[in-house]
Amino acid sequence: MEERDYPDIVSRSALKKWGWTDTLIDRYLGDPDELGTNPISPSGPDVKYYKKERIQETERRSEVKEALVKVLEKRNGSALGTDRKTPSRASSPKRGKTSQRGARDSIAHRIGAASGKRLVIVESPAKARTVGQILGNRYVVTASQGHVRDLPKGKMGVDLDNDFEPSYVTMRDKMPLVKEIKRAGDEAADIYLATDPDREGEAISWHLQTAAGWDKATANPPKRVVFHEITKDAVEEAFKHPREIDMKLVNAQQARRILDRLVGYQISPLLGKRVQRGTSAGRVQSVSLRLVTDREKEIQAFIPVESWSLDAELHKAADQAALHSIKGNRQRLTISAEEEARGYESELKEAAYAVAEVRKREVRQRPAAPFTTSTLQQEAGRKLRFTAQRTMSVAQQLYEGLTVGSEGSVGLITYMRTDSVQVAETAVQEARLYIGDKYGKDYLPDKPRAYRTRTKSAQEAHEAIRPTAIGRSPDSLKPYLTTEQFRLYGLIWARMLASQMADALSDATTVNIDAACKPLADGEEGRVFKTLYMEGKDEGDAEEASNSLPELAVGDALNCNSLEANQHFTQPPPRFTEATLVKAMEERGIGRPSTYAPTIGVLLARNYVSKENNSLHPSLLGTTVSDLLTQFFTDIMDPDFTAYMEEKLDEVSQGEREWVPMLQEFYGPFAEHLDNANENMPRVKPEDEATDEVCENCEKPMVIKTGRFGRFMACTGYPQCRTTRQIKETGEGASASADTETDEICEQCGKPMVLKTGRFGQFIACSDYPTCKNTHPMKTGAKCPLCDGDLVERGSRRGVFYGCSNYPECKYTNNRRPLPDPCPECDGLMVGNRDGSSACTVCAWKAAAPEATDAEASGSSQEQELATVGD
């Protein structure tokens, strides 16, 4: 790249025309050299200017030069990747909005020239960048952006009379992309399908091959390559050993998809008629809902049991010793009433206490295995307060690759959808070398640790989730990662490192103490009680002497400073959190690693459950749906039956069972249950939830109702009074739940900031309210395209919108939710659309919506026009 002749000073926006992106500017140029008046709005934010000399000096650095070249190549490739001539504006016919959108989409989907090269297809643009950098310019790497074919929306798409034959269609928004992929594949010397190494990835490859017509190619059919980490060694090794598409895995995915469609598309309309519009059911979703509702019923039916304990504070001990038993009787003493407790208390008040036995032993604690999908979601939920979906989203970014200094784009962790705890031998040896060098031989076990997967249906061909290079410590990567990426990577890195360390050692001391009581009456012997004190101490702990157990010997006399009788009650089982629900799903065999997070997301989105202080509470609607389904679809709602079906799908993936007979075995009894439900399921209207709020128009009580678009508040005076109010669900009765802690610190008083909920939604406020009244809106994680301020969520009577935090200086607003990740093509602002897709506000790049569940699709009255593909 030749040296550019810039003006003396260059604005930030002008730099972007030369290939600089916001990320590159922030990383290599940093703060501007001077500020100038905004030419568009004099009252708006200042324009940031950079000096010519500093820009040119920075561009001489090899990594900067390489990054700028890549940005320009991407822009030129997307705009000039075809030989077709573009007609001039004068000679072009006028086009409406629809045709213009189609033209933009076709440009966005164009793939660079692949003639004579090798075409590689992966799922996402981020993964494509990383793999492309590894393979070099002999390969053209492009992304399918997920599935390109699926069952149609608006109808079931499964022929029940013809062995459950699916009618796949190419998704309408993927048609230009499939056309471009086919063109590039026809020009390429070889085609490689490098989608993810699981059933879903195998199915995506098969659909791509079929949609492009390559399944009929006999001369040079596409090759399938699989790698579990996106590193140079792993990718190059995979390309040395290509294989054909594994139809056993494809059939297992097909069977699951059809099974879910049979359940969702036939039960959901029934629920819509008998409960309320918009309700849905799903094979995994509904049984997961039952786990939550059954736990709530256990809590409501729980009867606390009273018990008492007697705790003595003894002179030589640092803590209390609890009454254990009567000497001569090993069974623990149970005290169920206060009268009994007071009797023992009076006996023990003047007892003589003496040490009867001191036992010491060494306790070893083995480290936990590296993460699986389930354990990662659980630990991230406990330690980082991440939801399951948030955990998987960040893990996907770490897997697909991020730019790390001079290394360029590299995958930082192995594939994140796995139920195996096995680790490659090379990774184990790398971890052992790191531990020996960093911490010393005392922290290294004699031989490498090997872990066994407890999940019966685990796919042992996969690896556990681990860093691709243990030498990349979290601190070394911190400048290149977002806060979320850094925290999750640190969790994965520490777990992998600890899994190969020596056992943690601690000393446990147990002291038995005899309490000899005085006789209660003349001629009687006083009873002798045993009390117990236990202490655990980690090896090397430097505890204060006042907080540790003193040296005690058998026969030592102890003075009793105080004696208390304390009342206790048994506690009901705790409500599920996202982490514990994932654990329960894994233990019961409900779903698979790829389904845990989406399932919980659907339960929350459908208002079947709500989150209060991190716990999942079933709503009245959720309980009603669960009870009806349990009554009329016993098998579907049975966790054991759901686990049984997962085992059958595993057998299909291993070639031990054919998928059509498996579906026939399921559908016969299911059809009978469905007929019975259509005839006998009653119409049930969920009860309204009472609140303490009053209508501002007629002063009648307000209640919470659930409609097609979620929960809202309405006046009980309906239809005379039609007052309604938007709410943000945060707790029972729509009242705000306890404030949620955040990582932010108040800039005015230095106290922690908390998440609160007001009339127009959530906002951040100082925890020292009302002394400090500092507040600010919720940040979206995206930057304002005009002034680099934070884009925040704001509310009005018309609903939610998004604006710049520098208002009123900057008046930028957007009705679509800004997304934190920039456009992969031009680093422009990405926004989310109502259909779940996302789009760039600068260029024509678009991303399809995540695949909808069958229940969601059936709940919608809108049908999407799709092009049928010959099957």
N, C-alpha and C positions, 0 to 999 in steps of 0.2 A: 504494500500500500504506500503510494507516494505521499510526501508531506503536503498537507492541504494549506491553501492560502486563505486563512480566516480573516474577517474584519478585526480591528483592534480589540473590540469587546464583543462577546457573543452571548445572547440571552439563552436561558435554559431551554426554552421551546425551540429556538433555532438550532441548538445543538442536536436535537432529536432528528432533524432532517439530514444530519450528517452521519447517522447511525448510532448516536449515543442514546441510551435508554436511561430511565430514572435510576435503575439499579447501578448502571455503570457510572453515572454522574455522582451518585451518592458515595459509591465505593472508592473511586479514584480521584475525583475532584473535590468532593465535600462541599464546604461552605463557599458561597460565591465571593468574588473579589470586591464587588460593589453592588449597590441596589439602585434602581431607577424608578421613576414614576410610571405607573401603569398607563400605557397609551390608550387602552380601551376604556378603562374606568379610573379617572384620577383619584377617586376615593377608595379604589380597590387596593389589594396587596401590592407591594413593590415587586418589580421585575428583578430577577436574579441574573447578574451578568458575570461572565468569566473572561479573563484576559487571554489574548491570543497566545502569548508566550507560554503560559502555564498549560494551555490545552495541547499545544504542539509538543511540549516536553513530555507530557503524560502519554501522548499517542506513540512516542518512541519506544515505550515499554512493550515487550513482546506479547505479554498476556492481554494488554489493552488493544493492541493492533489486531491480534487474532480474534478477539471478541467483536470488534467493530466490523471486521471482514465477514464474520458469520451473520451478524445482523443484516448487513447489506445483501449478502447472498440470499438470505431468506426472503427479503423484500423483493429482490429481483426475480427469484425463483417463483414466488407466488404471483407476481405481476407479468412475468415474461416467460413462463414455463410452457408456452405454446407458440406454434408458428402461425396461428390464425391471425389475420389482419383485423384490426379494430377499425370499424368505419368511423369516419369523421362525424362530429356532432351535426354538421349541416346536412349530411346525407343520411343520417340515421333517422328512422321513424320515431315519433314520440312514443314513449312507453309509460304505462301506468305503474303504480307502486308495486304490483305483483311481479311484473316482468323485471323491474329494476332489482327487486329482492332476489329473484332467480339468478340474474346476472351476477350479483354480488356473491351468492352462494357458490356459483360455478367457479368464480375466481378463487374463493377461499379453499375449494376442494382440489385445485390443480396441483399436480405432482410434477416435480422436475423431470427432465428428460432421462429415461432409463434405458435407452437403446444401448445394447451391448453390456449393460451393467447388471448387477444382481439386485432384485427388488426384495426388500424385507418389510413385512407388515407387522406392526405391533398395535396395542390398543390406544395408547395415549400419546399426545405430542411430546410430553416431558420424557417419556420412555424412549420415544423415537430420537430425540436429541442426544440422549446419553448413549444409546446403542449406535447411532450414526457416528458419533465421535470416536467410538471404539473401533468400528469396522473400517472407517476411512472412505475415500472418494470412489472406490470401486463398487460401493453399494449405494443404493438409494433407499432410504428408510422413511416410511410413512406410517401414519396412524389411522386405524379404522374408527377410532373414537367409540369403542365399545361394540355392541352387536350391530350388524347391518340388516339382519333378518330376524323376524319373530312371528309369533302367532298374531293374527289381526286383532285390532282393538274394535270393540263394539259387537263382536260375536265370538263364539267359543273357538271356532277354527279347528275343531277336532271331530273327525268322522267316527261316531260311535258304532256305526254299522259296518265299518271297514277296518277293523283291527286298530282303532284309535289313530288313524292316519292323520297327521297334522298338515294343515294348509299354511305353510309359511309364506310370508310376504316380505318384500323389501321395504324397509321403513321409508316413508316419503322423503324425510329430510336427509336420508343417506343415499338417495338415488344418484345425485351428481357425483358423490364420493365413490360409489361403487363403479360408476362409469369411468372415472379417472383411474381408479385402481386397475380395472380391466385393461384400459389402454396402456398403462405403464407395464402391466404384466405381460401383455402381448409383445411389447418392445424388448423386454428384459431377457437376458440370457438365462437366468434362473430366478425362481420365485421361492422365497422362504417365509413361512408363517411362524412368527415368533411371539405368539400370544402367551398369556400366563400359563404356568405349569399345573393347572387343575382342570376339573371337568368343564368349568365355564370357559376357560381359555381354549380348551380343545374344541368346544362347540362353536366358539367364535371363529376359529380357523376353518372348521367345516362349513359353516354358513358363508364365509368369505369365498371359499373355493367354489361352492355351489352357485352363489349369486353371480360370480364372475364367469361361470361356465367352464372353470378349469377342471371340474370333476370328470369331464369327458375327454380331457387331454390324455393321450397315450404316449406321445413322444417324450415330453419332459414335464411330468406333473409337478405341482408344488411340493416342496419338502417342508417337514415340520421340525422345528428346532426348539429345545426346551432348556432353560437355565433358571436356577433358583436365586441367583444374585446377579446384579448387573455390574460386573467387573470385567476387566480385560481378559483375565484368564478364563473365567467361567463362560463368557460369551464366545471366545475363540474356540474353546473346547467343545461347546455345543454345536458350532458350525462345522466341526470336523466329523460329527456323528449325527447327521440328520436322519429322520425316520419318516414313515407315513403317518397320517392322522390315525389315531387310535379310536376305532369306532366303538369299542367297549365303553370308553369314557364318554363319547358323544351320545350313545344310547342311554347311558345312565342320566345324563343331563336332560335328554329329551323326555325320558320317563318322568323325571322330577317336574319338568315344566308342564307336561300334560297332566300329571297328577294334581298339581297346584291349580291348573286351569279348570279341571273337572270340579274341584271343590269350590274354588272361588266364584266361578261364573254361574254356578247353580244354586249355591246357598245364599250368596250376597243379595240377589234380587228378592229372594224370599224374606230375608231380614228387612229389606227396604220396605216391603209391603206390611209386614207384621209388627215392626218396631218403629222405625222412622227412616226417612229417605237418607241415603248416604252411608248407612251402616254396611259393614262388610264382614266377611269371614275368610279365613285362610287355613290351610292344613297345619302350618307351624304357628302362625299368628294366633289362632284361636286357642290352641292348647297352652300356649304361653300365657295368654290372658287368663286361662283357668288357674294356672299356678298362682297368679297374683290374687285373683278373687277368692280362691280357696284359702290362701294365707290370711286374707282379711277376715274371712268367716271364722277361722281359728282364733284370731285375736278378739273378735267380738264375743265369741262363745267362751273365752278363757275365764276361769274362776280362780282368783289368786288364793294360794294356800299360805297360811300364816306360819312363821317359825321364829324362834328366838335363839340368840347366841349370847354367851357370857364371855367377855373379853377382859382380861386382866393385864394391867400395865405393871410389869415387874421391874425391880430396881436395876438389875444388871443388863436387862434387855433393851434394845433400841426400839422395839415395837411391841404391839400387844400379842399375848399368847391366848389362843382361843381354847375354851373347854372342849375336850374331845370325847372322853368316855370315862366310865367308872373302872377303876383298876380291877383287872381280872376279867373284864369283858371287852373284847376287841371291837365290838360293834359300836359305831359312832352314836353318841347320845343325841336323840331327837327331842327337841322341846317345842311343842306346838301351841302352848298357851302361856299367857303372861303370869298366871298364878303359879304355874310350875317353875317358870324362870325365876320368879321372885324367891321361891323356896330354895332353889340352888344358890341364888345370890346370897341369901342370909347365911347359908352353910359355909360358903367360900370366903366370906368377908374376913374372918379371923383364922383362916387356914394357914398352915405352915407350908411354904413352897420350897421345893428342893429339886435340883437337877437329877433325874433318874437315868438318862441315857443321852449320849451325844454321838450322832452318826454323821460322817463326812463321806462324800463320794464325788467323783468327777463326772460331769455331764458333758456329753458331746452333742453338738447340733450340726447336722449335715446341711450343706447349702442347698438351696432350691434349684431345680432344673431350669435350663434356659426357657424363655417364654414360648408358649403356644399362642394362638389367636385369643383363646379364652382367657388364659392367665394374664396376657398383656392388657386386655380390656379391663379385667378385674383390678390389676395393680394400678393402672392409669386412673381408674375411677377412684380408688382409695387414696392414692398419693398425690395425684395431679388434679383431681376433680374433673377429669375429662369424661364426657359421655362416650358410649361405645362407638357411635358414628364419628365423633370428633377424633377419637383415637385412631380409627381405621383410615380416616382422611389424611391425618398427619403421617401415619405409617406409610401410606401409599406414596406420599411425596418423598419420604426418605428412601423408599425402595426404587422408585423410578429414576431418581438421580437429581442431584443439585450441584451447582457450580461451586467447586472448592479450590479457590486460588489457582495456582499453576497447574493443578491436576485437571482442571476443566470440569465437565459434568460427570459425576460418578455416583453410582448407587451406594448408599451408605449402610443399608441393612438387607438381609435376605428376604425372600418372599414372605409376606405377612399374613397369608391365609393358610394356616397349617395347624394340625393337631398332633404333630410329632415333636418329641424332645431330643431326637438324635441330632448330632452335630458332626460335620465332616472332620476327619482325622487331622487334616491340615490346620483347620481352625482351632482344634484342641491344642495342638502343639504350639501354635502361635500364641495362644492365651497363656500356656505354661511358661513359655520363654519370657513373656511380658511380666508375669507375676514374679518370676525368679529375679529378673533384672530390677524391677521397680520396688518390690516389697521384701525380697530375700527368700532363702530356701525354707525358712520356718513356716511360710504361708503356702507352701507347695506340698500337696500330698505325694506319697511315694510313687503312685501310678496314676495315669489319667482317669478321670471320673467318666463313667458311662451311665446314662439314664435310660430307664425303660418307660415307654408310654403306657399309661394306665387306661386310656380310652380304648375300648375294645375294637372300635372300627377305625382306628387311626391309620392314616396312609403313611407307612414307614418310609416310602420313597422320598418323602419331603424331609426338609430339615427344620429344626427349631428356628425361631426368629433370633438373629444375632447380627452383630456388626460385620460388615464384609471385611474389615481390617481392624483388629483390636488395637493397633497402634494409633488409630485415629481417635484420640481421647476427646471427650465432649468439650474440654476447654480449648483444644486446638481447632475445633470446628465452630466455636461460638461466633466468630466474626461473620460466618457465612450462613448461619441458620437464623430463622425466626425464633422467638421465645418458645413457641409451642414445639417446634422441631427440636430445639436444643434440649428442652425438658424431657421429651419422649425418647430422644436418642440417648440421653444420659441414663434413663431408666433401663433401656435395652442393653447398653454397654456395660453398666454395673452388674446387671443380672448375669450376663454371659461370663464376665470376669470372675464373679463370686462363685459361679457354678464349678469352676476348676480350682478353687482354693481349698485349703485344709479345713477340717472341722473346727467350728468355734468351740472353745473349751471354757467351762465354768465350773466352779465349786459349789456344791449344794450341801448345806448343813441342816440337819434335822435335830431338834432338841426336844426330848420328852421330859416333861416336868410333872412331878407328883405334887398334888395339893392335899395334905392331910388335914381333914376337918376335925373340929372338936366334937365330942359326943353331944347328941341332941338331948339325951336324958341320962339319968344315973344308971350305971350298969351296962350302957350300950357303948359299942366302939364307934369312933368317928369314921366316916367313909373316906376313902382315898380316891381323888379324881386325877385323871391324867389330862394335862394340857399340852398343847403342841405349838412349837414355833419352827418355822422353816425360813431359810434364807438362801438365795442364790447369788453368787458373785462371779462376774466375768473375770477371766484371767487377765491380770494387768490393770484392773480398775483401780483408780486412786480415790477411794471413798474416804470421807472424813471419819475419824474414829467414833464421833458421836452418832453416826448413822449406820455403823456396822455392828455386828454381833460381837461382844467381847469374848475372850477366851473363857470357856466354861469347862468344868470337870464334874464328873459324877459325884454327887453329894453336896455340891455348892448350894448354900442357902440363898434364897431370893426373897426380897421384900416386895410386898404388893402395895404400890402407890395408889392404885384406883381399881375399881371393879365395876363394870357396867353391864346391864342386861339390855341388849339391843334387839329391836323388833325387825323382822324381814318378811317380805312377801315374794312368792315366786312370780316371775315375769312371763308374759306371753311371748311367743316367738316374734322376732323382729320382722317388720315389713321388708320386702325386697328392695334393694337398690339395683341400679343397672348392673353393677358388678356381681352381686349375689344372684340376680336372675340369670345372668350369663353362666355362672357356675352351676346353677340348678339345671339349666338347659343342657349343659355339657354332661353333667352327671346322669341325667335321665335319658340322654340320647336324642334330645329334641333338636332337630336342625343340625347344621354343620357350621364350621368356622365362618364361612362366607355369609351365613344367614342370621347370625346372632344380632349384629347391629341393625340391619334393615328391619328385622322383626320388631325390636323394641321401638324403632322409629315410627313404624306404622301404628303401634298401640298408642303412642303419644299423639301422633297426628290425628288419629280418629277420635281422640278424647275418650278412649276407653280407660286410660290411666292418666294420672297427673303426677308431677314431681313436687313434693313438699319436703324441704330440708333434705334433699337428695334421696328421699324414700319414694317408692311408687305406691300410689293410692288408687284403687279402682274407683271409677266414677259410677254413678247410678246406671248410666247407659251401659258401661262395660259389664257391670254385674248382671244386668238384665239380659244382655246378649249372651254372656257366658252360661247363665242358667238355662236359657232356652236351647242353646246348642247342646249342652250336656244332657238335657232331657230327650231331645229328638235325634241327636247324632252321637250316640254313646261311643262308638269306635273312634270317630274323628277327634273327640275331646279326651280320649284316654291317652295319657302320656306313654304308657307302655306300648300301645298300638302304634303311636307315632314313631317311637323308637324302633319298633318291629319293621315298619315301612322303610326307615332309613337303612336298616340292615339289608333289606331286599335290594335297595338301590345300590348299596355297596357291592352286593353279589353280582348285580348287572355290570358294574364297572370293572369287576374282576373276571368277567366272562363265565361266571358260574350259573347264571340265570338269564333267560331271555326276557326282554322288557315287555313285550306284548302280553304273554301269559300272566306276568305279574300285575299288569293293569287290569286284566280281565278278572283276576282273583279279587282285586280290590273293588271293582266297579259293581259287581253283582249285589253284594250286601248294601253298598252305599246307595244304589238306585232304590232299593226297598225303603231305606230310611228316608230318602228324599221324597218318595211318594207319600209316605206316612206323614211327614212334616207338612207337605203341601195341603193335605186334607185336614190335619188336626192341630197344627200350631196355632195358638190363639194370638189375637192382636193385643199387644202389650205396649202401653205408653209409659215411658220412664217418668217417675215422679220429678216434679220441679224441686230444686234445692233452695231451701229458705236462706235468706240473708238478713242482716240487720239494717239494710239500707231502705230508704223511703223515697217514693217517687216525688220528684220536684214539682210535678204538675198537679197531682191529685192527692198526694200524701198517703197513698196506700203502699203496702209493703212491696218491695221488689224481690223477684226470685230469679234463679239461674235456670235458663232453658238451654237445650242443645238443638241446634238447627243444622241445616245442610252444610253451613260454613263454620261450624264450631259452636262454642258456648257464648251466650250473651245474656244480659240482664233485661228483664221485661217487667212491666207493671202488672200486678194481679188484678187490676181493674179492667183488663182487656175483655171485650172489644171497645168498651166505652173510652178507655184511655189506652193509647197505642205507644206509650213512651217505651223506648228501648235504649240500651246503652252498651257500648263496646266494653269488653273486659279483657284483661290479660290474666290467664289462669295462673294463680300462684298459691292457691290453698283452698281449704274447705270454705264453702260459702262465698267464694270470690273475694274473701278478705285477704290482705297481703300476708304472705308467710313471713317467717323470721328473715331478717335481712341476711343476704348472702355475702360473705366476705370476699374481697377481691385483693389483687396484688398491689393495687394503687395506694399511694399515700397522698393525703390532702396537702396541696401546695400552700395553703393558708395557715394551718395549725399543726401539720405533721402527723396527724392521727390517721388510722386506716380509713379507706373509703369502702363503702358497702353498696350492694345492689339493692335498690328499692323499686317498688312498683306504684305508680300513680295513676291518675285518671287516663292519661294518654299512653300508658305503657311503662316500661322499665327505664330507670335512669340511675346514675351514680351519685351518691351523696356522702357527706362526711359522717362518720359514726358518732361524732360529738355533737350532733344536732340536739337541742336548738341553740347551744352555745355557738357552734360554727354552722353556718347555713350554706356552705359551699356545695354546689351541685354542678353536674354537667351531663349532657346526653350520652347515650350508649354509643361507643365507637364501633364502626363496622370493620375496622382493620384495613380499610382502603384509604388512599390519599386523594385529595382534591386535585383534579387535572389542571386547575387554573393557578393554584397558589401553594400546593403541597401541604395544605392543612389536613386535618383528619376529617373524613366524612362520617357524620354521626346520624343516628336515627332521631327524628323529631316527630311530634304528633300534633294534629289539629283536629277540629271537629269533622273534617272531611276524611280523616284517616292518617296513616303513616306516610311520611316522605323522608327523604335523605338530603341533608345539606352540609355545607362546609362549617367547621367549627370556628372559622374566622369571621362568621357573620357578625355585624353588617358590612365589614370591609369587603368580604367576598360573598356574593349572592348566588353561588352555584347551588342548584338543587337538581334532584333526579327522583322520579317516582318509582324507579326500579332499584332493588337492593344492590348496592355496590359490593363486589366480591374482593376479598383481600389479595387474591393471587392475580398478578397482571396478565395481560394477553400474551400467550406464548409466541405470537408472531411479531408484535410491535411494542409490547410492554405497555399498551394503553389500558385504560380503566375497563374492567369487565363488570357487567351487571347481570343479575338473574331475572329471567322472565317468569311469567305466571305458570307456564307449563313445565317449569323445572329446568329448562335449557338456559344457557348463558351465552352472552354475546359481547363482543368488543365494541366500545363506543367510538373507536377511532378507525379501525380497519374492518374488513368483512368477516373476520374469524368468528365462528360460532361453535358451540359445543352442545351436543344433544342432551336431552334430559336423561337422568338416571332411569334405568328400566323400571317401569311401573309394575306393581304387584297386580295379580289378576283381580284381586278384590277392588283395587283402586280403579282399574280399568272398567270393571263391570258397574261400578258405582256411578260412572259418568254417563250422562245421556248423549254426549257428543260422540260422533263416530268420525274417525280419521280416514280420509281417502287414501287408500293404499294400492300399490300396484302388485297384482298377483304374479308370483314367480312360478314357473312350471315345476312341479315336484314329481 
